[in-house]
Amino acid sequence: MRLLTVLFSILTVMFLGTIAGASTTAAPDAGPCAPGTAYDPACDVDHNGQINVTDIQLAAGHWGQTGTFTSDNDHDHLGQTWTGARVPLKIESNFDGTGGSLPAALVLGNTRTSGAGYGLWVTSVSGNGVHVNAAGADGVYVCTTGAASGCTASSENNGLEVGNAEDNGVLVKTAGNDGVVVSWADDDGVYVNSAGDDGLRVGLVQNGDGLQVDNAPSSQGVRVVSAWGGFFVDSATSRGLTVVSVGSPSSTSHDNFLGNGVDIEGAERYGVRIGHADNDGIHVASSGDHGLYVGTTTDAGLYVNAAGTDGVYVNSAGGAGVKVNSAVGNGVDGRTNTLASYGGQFSNGAGGGAALYAIGGGNDAADLILGGTTTTSGDDGRIYSQPDSTSSDILLFSMDNLHIHLDNDNNSTSAFVIYNGGDTPVWSVSESGLAVAGEGAAAVVDAGEEGQQLVYAIHSPQNWLEDFGSGRLAAGEAVVSLDSAFAKVASVDAAYHVFLTPLGDCPLYVAEKGAATFTVRALGGQTCAVSFDYRVVALRQGYESNRMPEFVVPEDD
């Protein structure tokens, strides 16, 4: 019935138009609904009981219309195509949400169940697909996507806010230039409050940067509050993350080579700062070359303020675990405030591998400084060598005393042993003080014009002590007292030897020997008063039974 009414209206309008064509005054454009025709509820858009120009404008979609908008919610205009030039379709009123309506100028709904249905589809535009000129709150707000349920809008006024997304909050599949550009942000350029997977993920970038922040003057270029992967770059042909300049650095350095995971070209303070880490400050699980490489720095090559366990932990590295190529200060500076820990600890898990390799600037530069106040002349000691030279020597300098404590915990018998190239011990000192030399003991004496000469010690199969002195007979007899210190270390209670040399024509002999004295007399009871020299030889106390004992090389306990 409604279709017949519309067809009748069309025929009526066409007939009236034909009659009006003979008039000199042009009639207004007519359509299915026209003023003066029979009343049709389908044409009464504003539902005021009559058909007028306003109904025609609202029904036919004339551009540039004005007036009070009245909801047309009892029939549709599906399938219509509205065209026009220069002037847009404008919907304007106070949509305050009263009476159960939504506070929106345009409400779209799509109940398609057989596949994805779109709320808004832009076929083609030469400018922006969706342009928000000004928004009092968020420019674009997405409450939920996919199977996600529930959302709570933030109190911030964001350009784009996603309340709850089942998958990606924002996905840029392919971009010829930048995927996302933030020209200026007073706070965060990109802010991800919480993400179940990656806070920000860049899948593949062909020629540019995965993420580029040109300027963030008062906050962070990228800030992730909480995420499983705070920042995850799956693949980048150039650089995973490039920071051109942070703050006001004195200079920047651009690396033209490709393949850097993180490239920081200039930073006024720290290139990377870790304020606190409960576990590893920086963790490198595996590296084909250097686990951590610092090219040039004017201060500390690597600075960790606080770490719960290891400040820097390298699990495996094909090259150097930590390498500093050039540093004005210390390349690596280690310090601990724990008594049971060390300022630096080095180990080598390979059998026979060295734990520490140290090399100075040459034979005149210290490889290792022990104590001291400067880097060139330690107060306590320096060790010099040239490890990469086959003819290098090892030089040990002490600016004070040099002390070696053997068996300091007194739990074994220890010794200091020197071996030759054949792995034979040639010199040793035991903790008891016994010095053993392979070719005997010798001293260097200055023989004047003859130069420095070696003099050797006389060796004996037993441990003898000897003392020398002089005496004089009085009435044919002299009682000589042994030196008290000599008597305490020599075995004078047992038999000892006394050798006499008379300094005159009077034969002498030793009449008696005691623990403190011995008596010298003239032969035949002569009463001559002659002087004499003597030599006393006695075994060392505690070594009376030692005679050429076997030498046993001290071994590691």
C-alpha positions in Angstrom: 0.0 0.0 0.0 2.9 2.3 0.9 4.6 1.6 -2.4 1.4 2.5 -4.3 1.1 5.7 -2.4 4.7 6.7 -3.3 4.1 5.8 -7.0 0.9 7.8 -7.1 2.8 10.8 -5.6 5.5 10.5 -8.3 2.9 10.4 -11.1 1.1 13.3 -9.6 4.2 15.4 -9.3 5.2 14.6 -12.9 1.8 15.6 -14.1 1.8 18.8 -12.2 5.3 19.5 -13.5 4.1 19.1 -17.1 1.3 21.6 -16.5 3.6 24.0 -14.8 6.0 23.8 -17.7 3.7 26.1 -19.7 4.0 28.8 -17.1 6.6 31.5 -17.3 7.6 30.9 -13.6 9.7 27.9 -12.8 8.3 25.5 -10.3 10.4 24.1 -7.5 12.1 20.7 -7.9 9.8 17.9 -7.0 10.4 14.4 -5.6 8.5 11.5 -4.1 7.5 13.8 -1.4 6.3 17.3 -2.3 4.4 20.1 -0.6 0.7 20.1 -1.5 0.5 16.5 -2.2 -1.6 14.0 -0.3 -0.4 13.5 3.2 2.0 10.6 3.5 3.4 9.7 6.9 6.6 8.5 5.2 7.2 12.0 3.9 6.5 13.7 7.3 10.1 13.6 8.5 9.6 16.0 11.4 6.3 14.5 12.4 4.4 17.8 12.6 1.3 16.6 10.7 2.2 18.3 7.4 4.6 18.0 4.5 6.7 21.2 4.0 10.1 22.2 2.6 11.9 21.0 5.8 10.6 17.5 5.3 11.8 17.5 1.7 15.3 18.7 2.7 15.7 16.1 5.5 14.3 13.3 3.3 16.3 14.1 0.1 19.5 15.1 1.8 20.0 18.7 0.5 23.5 20.1 1.4 23.9 23.1 3.6 20.6 22.6 5.4 20.0 24.4 8.7 17.3 24.4 11.3 16.3 22.3 14.3 17.1 18.6 13.9 14.4 16.1 14.6 15.2 12.4 14.9 13.9 10.3 12.0 13.8 6.9 13.7 10.7 5.1 12.4 11.9 4.5 8.8 15.2 4.5 6.9 16.9 5.9 3.8 19.1 2.9 3.1 20.6 2.7 -0.4 20.6 6.4 -0.9 23.6 8.2 -2.4 24.0 11.8 -1.4 26.2 14.0 -3.6 27.0 17.6 -3.6 29.8 20.1 -4.0 31.6 22.7 -1.8 29.3 22.5 1.2 29.4 19.5 3.7 26.6 17.6 5.4 26.4 19.3 8.8 24.6 18.0 11.9 24.6 20.5 14.7 22.6 20.7 17.9 22.8 20.2 21.7 23.0 16.5 22.0 23.0 16.3 25.8 21.9 12.7 26.2 18.6 13.5 27.9 15.6 11.3 27.6 17.6 8.1 27.3 19.4 9.2 24.1 23.1 9.1 23.5 25.1 12.4 23.7 26.3 12.2 20.1 25.6 14.0 16.9 25.9 10.7 14.9 25.2 7.2 16.1 26.0 4.2 13.9 25.1 0.6 14.5 25.8 -2.5 12.5 24.3 -5.8 13.6 25.8 -8.0 10.9 26.5 -11.5 12.3 27.9 -13.4 9.2 31.1 -11.4 9.2 32.8 -8.1 10.1 30.5 -5.2 9.9 31.9 -1.7 9.8 30.6 1.3 11.7 32.3 3.8 9.4 33.8 3.1 6.0 35.8 5.7 4.1 36.2 4.6 0.5 38.7 7.2 -0.7 39.7 10.7 0.3 42.5 12.9 -0.8 43.3 14.2 2.7 42.8 12.7 6.1 40.5 9.6 6.4 39.2 10.9 9.8 40.0 14.4 10.9 39.3 15.6 14.4 39.9 19.4 14.4 39.3 19.9 18.2 38.1 17.6 21.0 37.5 18.5 24.6 38.4 15.0 25.7 40.0 12.2 23.6 40.2 12.8 19.9 39.3 9.2 19.2 38.2 6.8 22.0 37.9 3.0 21.5 36.2 1.3 24.4 36.7 -2.4 23.5 37.8 -4.4 20.5 37.3 -8.1 19.8 36.4 -10.3 22.8 37.6 -7.7 25.3 35.0 -6.6 27.8 34.7 -3.5 29.9 36.7 -0.3 29.7 37.4 2.7 31.9 38.2 6.0 30.3 41.3 7.8 31.7 41.1 11.3 33.0 43.6 12.5 30.5 42.7 14.1 27.2 44.4 11.9 24.6 44.7 12.2 20.9 43.9 8.4 20.6 42.8 6.3 23.6 42.1 2.6 23.5 40.2 1.4 26.6 40.5 -2.3 26.2 41.8 -4.3 23.1 41.8 -8.0 22.7 44.8 -7.8 20.5 46.8 -4.8 19.4 45.8 -1.4 20.7 47.1 0.3 17.5 48.3 -1.7 14.5 49.9 -0.1 11.5 50.2 -3.0 9.0 52.3 -1.2 6.3 53.4 2.4 6.1 55.5 3.9 3.3 57.2 6.3 5.7 56.6 6.5 9.5 54.1 4.2 11.1 53.2 6.7 13.8 54.3 10.3 14.0 54.0 12.5 17.1 55.3 15.9 16.0 55.2 17.5 19.5 54.1 16.3 23.0 54.4 18.3 26.2 54.3 15.0 28.1 54.7 11.5 26.7 54.9 11.1 22.9 53.5 7.5 23.2 52.1 6.2 26.5 51.1 2.6 27.1 49.6 2.2 30.5 49.4 -1.6 30.5 49.9 -4.3 27.9 49.5 -8.1 28.2 52.1 -8.7 25.6 54.2 -5.9 23.9 53.7 -2.3 24.9 55.0 -1.2 21.6 55.9 -3.6 18.7 57.4 -2.8 15.4 57.3 -5.8 13.1 59.4 -4.8 10.1 60.9 -1.6 8.9 62.5 -1.5 5.5 64.5 1.7 5.3 63.7 4.0 8.3 63.6 3.7 12.0 61.3 1.4 14.0 60.6 4.1 16.4 62.0 7.7 16.2 61.5 10.4 18.9 62.9 13.7 17.7 62.2 15.8 20.8 60.8 15.2 24.3 61.8 18.3 26.3 60.2 17.6 29.7 59.4 13.9 29.9 60.2 10.5 28.3 60.2 9.9 24.5 58.8 6.5 25.2 57.5 5.4 28.6 56.1 2.0 29.5 54.6 1.7 33.0 54.0 -2.0 33.0 54.3 -4.6 30.2 55.5 -8.2 29.6 57.8 -6.8 26.9 58.4 -3.2 27.7 60.0 -2.6 24.3 60.2 -5.4 21.8 61.6 -5.1 18.2 61.0 -8.3 16.3 62.9 -7.3 13.1 64.6 -4.2 11.8 66.9 -4.0 8.8 68.6 -0.8 10.1 68.3 -0.1 13.9 65.9 -1.4 16.4 65.8 1.8 18.4 67.6 5.1 17.6 67.8 8.0 20.0 69.2 11.0 18.0 69.6 13.5 20.9 68.6 13.6 24.6 68.9 16.9 26.5 71.7 19.1 25.1 74.7 16.7 24.4 78.0 18.3 23.6 78.1 16.3 20.4 76.4 13.5 18.6 77.7 10.6 16.6 75.8 8.9 13.8 76.7 5.4 12.9 76.2 4.8 9.2 76.4 1.0 9.6 73.2 -1.0 9.8 72.3 -3.6 12.3 72.4 -1.9 15.7 69.8 -3.1 18.2 69.9 0.3 20.1 71.6 3.3 18.7 72.0 6.4 21.0 73.6 9.2 19.0 73.8 11.8 21.7 72.8 12.1 25.4 73.5 15.0 27.7 73.8 12.6 30.7 73.4 8.8 30.5 72.9 7.0 27.3 71.2 4.2 29.2 70.4 4.6 32.9 69.3 1.8 35.2 68.3 3.3 38.6 67.7 0.0 40.3 67.5 -3.6 39.3 66.6 -6.4 41.7 68.5 -8.8 39.5 70.8 -8.0 36.5 71.2 -4.4 35.6 72.1 -5.4 32.0 71.7 -9.0 31.0 73.3 -10.3 27.7 72.2 -13.9 27.3 74.4 -14.6 24.2 76.6 -12.5 21.9 78.6 -13.4 18.8 81.2 -10.7 19.6 81.2 -8.4 22.6 78.5 -8.8 25.2 78.8 -5.1 26.0 80.9 -2.7 24.0 81.7 0.9 25.0 83.6 2.8 22.3 84.6 6.1 23.8 83.6 7.8 27.0 84.9 10.8 29.0 83.8 9.3 32.4 82.9 5.7 33.4 82.5 3.3 30.5 79.8 1.5 32.4 78.1 2.8 35.6 75.5 0.8 37.6 74.1 2.7 40.6 72.5 -0.2 42.4 71.9 -3.9 41.5 70.4 -6.6 43.7 72.9 -9.2 42.4 75.2 -8.6 39.4 75.6 -5.1 38.1 76.5 -6.5 34.7 76.0 -10.2 33.9 77.1 -11.9 30.7 76.0 -15.5 30.4 77.8 -16.3 27.2 79.9 -14.2 24.7 81.7 -15.3 21.6 84.3 -12.5 22.2 84.9 -10.3 25.2 82.2 -10.5 27.9 82.8 -6.8 28.7 85.2 -4.7 26.6 86.1 -1.0 26.9 88.0 0.2 23.9 88.9 3.7 25.1 88.1 5.5 28.4 89.6 8.8 29.7 88.9 7.5 33.2 89.1 3.9 34.4 88.0 1.3 31.8 86.5 -0.9 34.5 86.3 0.3 38.1 85.3 -2.2 40.8 84.5 -1.5 44.4 82.7 -3.4 47.1 81.6 -2.4 50.7 81.1 -6.1 51.7 83.9 -7.8 53.7 83.3 -11.2 52.1 83.2 -9.8 48.5 85.9 -8.5 46.2 86.3 -5.3 44.2 87.0 -7.5 41.2 86.8 -11.2 40.7 88.1 -13.1 37.6 88.0 -16.8 36.9 88.5 -19.1 33.9 86.5 -22.3 33.6 88.8 -23.8 31.0 91.6 -26.0 32.4 94.9 -24.2 32.2 93.2 -20.9 31.2 94.4 -17.6 32.8 91.9 -15.8 35.0 93.4 -12.3 34.5 95.4 -10.7 31.7 96.9 -7.3 32.4 99.2 -5.3 30.1 100.4 -1.7 30.5 101.6 0.7 27.9 105.1 -1.0 27.6 107.9 -2.3 29.8 108.1 1.2 31.5 104.4 1.1 32.4 103.0 -0.9 35.2 100.8 -3.8 34.3 99.5 -4.1 37.9 99.6 -1.5 40.7 99.2 -2.7 44.2 98.0 0.1 46.5 99.5 3.6 46.0 98.0 6.9 45.3 98.7 7.4 41.5 98.4 5.4 38.4 102.1 5.5 37.5 104.0 4.9 40.8 102.2 3.1 43.5 103.4 3.6 47.0 103.3 -0.1 47.8 104.3 -1.9 44.7 104.2 -2.3 40.9 104.4 -5.3 38.6 105.7 -4.8 35.0 105.8 -7.1 32.0 105.1 -7.3 28.3 102.9 -10.3 27.9 102.8 -10.1 24.1 106.6 -10.1 23.8 108.6 -13.4 23.8 111.6 -11.7 25.4 109.7 -9.8 28.1 110.7 -9.9 31.8 108.6 -9.6 34.9 109.7 -6.8 37.1 108.5 -6.3 40.7 109.0 -3.0 42.4 108.2 -2.1 46.0 108.3 1.4 47.3 108.3 0.0 50.8 108.7 -3.4 52.4 107.7 -6.6 50.6 106.1 -9.2 53.0 105.1 -12.8 52.1 103.0 -14.6 54.6 103.3 -18.4 54.2 100.5 -20.5 55.8 98.9 -17.5 57.3 96.1 -19.6 58.7 98.7 -22.1 60.2 96.9 -25.2 58.9 99.7 -26.8 56.8 103.4 -26.8 56.0 104.0 -24.3 53.3 106.9 -23.0 51.3 107.9 -20.5 48.6 109.3 -22.5 45.7 111.0 -21.4 42.4 111.1 -23.9 39.5 113.2 -23.9 36.4 112.1 -24.5 32.8 112.3 -28.3 33.4 109.8 -28.0 36.3 112.5 -28.8 38.8 112.6 -26.8 42.1 115.8 -24.9 42.3 115.1 -22.6 45.3 112.7 -22.7 48.1 112.0 -21.2 51.5 109.8 -23.1 54.0 107.6 -21.4 56.5 110.1 -22.5 59.1 112.7 -20.4 57.3 114.8 -23.1 55.7 116.2 -21.9 52.5 117.2 -24.5 49.9 119.2 -23.6 46.8 119.8 -26.0 44.0 123.5 -25.1 43.3 124.3 -23.8 46.8 124.4 -20.4 48.4 126.6 -17.6 47.0 127.2 -13.9 47.6 128.3 -11.1 45.3 131.3 -9.1 46.5 132.9 -6.1 44.9 136.5 -6.9 44.0 137.4 -3.5 42.9 139.2 -3.6 39.5 138.3 -7.3 39.3 134.6 -6.3 39.3 131.8 -8.1 41.2 132.7 -11.7 42.1 130.8 -14.6 43.5 131.8 -16.2 46.8 130.3 -19.5 47.9 129.3 -20.9 51.2 130.8 -24.1 52.6 128.2 -26.8 52.9 128.1 -29.6 55.5 126.0 -32.8 55.8 124.9 -31.5 59.2 123.5 -28.3 60.6 126.5 -26.7 62.3 126.8 -23.4 64.1 130.2 -21.8 64.8 131.6 -18.9 66.8 135.0 -17.3 66.9 137.0 -15.4 69.5 140.3 -14.7 71.3 141.7 -15.3 74.7 145.0 -15.2 76.8 146.5 -17.6 79.3 147.2 -16.3 82.8 149.6 -18.6 84.8 149.2 -21.3 82.1 145.3 -21.3 82.1 142.3 -19.5 80.6 138.6 -20.0 81.1 136.6 -18.8 78.1 132.9 -18.1 78.4 130.7 -19.0 75.5 128.5 -16.3 74.0 125.2 -16.5 75.8 123.1 -16.2 72.6 125.2 -18.8 70.9 124.8 -21.1 73.8 121.0 -20.9 73.6 120.8 -22.0 69.9 123.8 -24.4 69.7 123.7 -27.8 71.3 126.4 -27.1 73.9 125.1 -29.7 76.3 126.4 -32.4 73.9 129.9 -32.6 72.5 131.0 -29.6 70.6 134.3 -28.8 69.0 136.9 -26.1 70.0 139.8 -25.3 67.7 142.8 -23.4 69.1 145.5 -21.3 67.4 148.3 -20.2 69.8 149.8 -16.8 69.0 153.1 -17.7 70.6 155.6 -20.5 71.4 153.4 -22.4 73.8 151.4 -25.5 73.0 147.8 -25.4 74.1 145.0 -27.9 74.7 141.3 -27.8 75.8 141.2 -29.2 79.3 137.4 -29.0 79.9 134.2 -28.2 78.0 130.9 -27.2 79.7 127.6 -25.7 78.7 128.7 -22.2 79.5 132.6 -22.2 79.4 135.6 -24.2 78.2 139.1 -24.2 79.8 142.4 -23.8 77.9 145.8 -24.8 79.4 149.4 -25.0 78.4 151.0 -28.4 77.8 153.1 -29.8 80.6 151.9 -27.3 83.2 153.8 -24.5 81.7 153.0 -21.1 83.2 153.3 -19.2 79.9 151.1 -16.2 79.3 150.3 -16.5 75.5 147.4 -15.2 73.5 145.3 -17.5 71.3 142.4 -17.5 68.8 139.6 -20.1 69.0 136.8 -21.5 66.9 133.8 -23.2 68.4 131.6 -25.5 66.3 128.4 -27.0 67.6 125.3 -28.6 66.2 122.2 -26.5 66.1 119.7 -27.4 68.7 116.9 -29.7 67.5 119.0 -30.8 64.5 121.5 -33.1 66.3 120.3 -36.2 64.5 119.9 -34.6 61.0 122.5 -35.8 58.6 121.9 -35.2 54.8 118.0 -35.6 55.0 116.1 -36.2 51.8 114.7 -33.1 50.1 110.9 -33.3 49.5 109.3 -30.7 47.2 106.4 -29.0 49.0 103.2 -29.8 47.2 99.8 -28.1 47.1 97.5 -29.0 50.0 
